[in-house]
Amino acid sequence: MPSIREQILSALLARLETVPGATAKREAPLPETVPAGGLIILRDGDPGDPEVVLSPVTYLWEHQTEIEIILQRGQDNDSAVLDALLMAVGNALSTDRSLGGLAEGLYWGAPKTSGLAIDGAAALRGAMVPVTIHYSSPDPLG
């Protein structure tokens, strides 16, 4: 059986896969071209140092992940399309903040937008959304 951490990241990816028209991947490299509906990449991030509760031993995590949202540039309304995709990601995340009961809470911050340049590729427009997942586990590897 996968660790709680892996179950949570898989459940988060499954939530992102519900965004209409977009392609969601996990830990994928930046592509040269982006699917027409946009690309969402979940970055596993860092679970950080947990708080430890004794008897029974329980590790309390504030796992920091990131969601990259990427669009191909070239449309007159790049900003509006990116905004719509960001709102769709927010809607997908807010439908189940416990990720099926695996987490105590799922919280995200404001997006940080930027233009992306990759040698030999068309220009991309993107945003990075920080996500914090609060959960507990009985073992630091579990």
N, C-alpha and C positions, 0 to 999 in steps of 0.2 A: 504494500500500500504506500502511496506517495506521502511525503511529509506534509504537515499542515501548511507550511510555507508554499510548497509546490501546488497543493490543492487550491490555495487562495489565489496564486498567480494564474493558474489555469481558469479558475472561475472568473477572475477579472478579465482575462482575454475573451472568455465566452460572452461577457457583458458587452465588450467592445465589438465583437462580431455581430451584434444585433443592430449596429448603426447602419441605416439604410444606404445602399449604394457604395459604401466604403469597403476597403479591404483591410482587415486587421491581421497583424502578425506580431510575433514576440521575438525580441532581440534580433531583428533583421537589420542588415546593413542598409545605408541610404541607397536607394536605387537611382539609376540614370533616368528612368522614366517612371511616372506615377500613374496608377490606374485612374480612369476618368472620374470616378467618384471620390477619389482621395485615398490616402494611405494612412493607417493608424498603426503605430509601432509601440508596443508595450516594452519598456525597459525595466528589467527586474529590480534594479536599484539596490539599496542597502538596508538590511534589517536593523542595522545599528546595534548598540549595546542594550540588552534587555534589562528591565527591572526584574529582580528575582524575589518571589514570595516563597517562604519556607513552609513546609508541613501542610499539604504536600508541595513539593518543589514545583513551581510554576513560573515560566518565563513570560513576561509581558513585553510585547514588541510594539514598536512604532516604526513600521517598515516604510521607508521612503522609496517610492517608485516614480517613474515619469512616463507620460504618454506623449509621444510625438505625433503630431498631425501634420501631414504634408500634402500639398497640392501642386500640380504643375502650373507654372505661371503662364501668362499669355492671354488671360481673359480680362476684359475690361473691369469686371466686377470681382477680382481676386479677393478683396477684403470682405465682401458680402458672402462669397462662397465659403471662405474660411470661417467666418462668423457662424454661418448656418451649420457647418460641420462641428464646430466647437459646441454649439447648443445641442446638437444631436448626441454628442459624446456625453455631455452633462445629463441629458435625459436618460441615456442608457445606464449611466452610473447610479443615478438617483432612484431607479426602479427597485434596487435591492442593495442597500448600503451594508448589509451583513453578508453579502455574497453567499446566500443560501445557508446562513447560520455559521459559516466558518470564521467570520470576523466579528469583532464587537462594533467596529465602525469603519467607514470608508469616507475620507474627506479629501477634497481637492482644492487647489488654489487657483488664482487667476493665471491665464495663459501668458506666456512670454513669446511674442511673435518675432519672426525674423525672415529675411530672405536667405536662401541657401544657394550656394554656388558649388558645383562639382565640375571639375575639369572635363570637358568634352560632353557635358550633358546640358539639357535645357534648364533654365532657371526654375527653381522651386520656391514655394512660399510655405512657411511652416509655423507651427506654434508648439511650445513645450508646456505641458500641464503637469505640475507637481501633484502627486497623490500620496496620501499617508493612510496606511492600513493598520488599524489597531487589532491585535489578536494575541492569543496566548497559546503556549505549547508546554508539554511536560518535559521537553528535552531541547537543548539548543540546536540539535540536528534533526529533530523530529517534526 
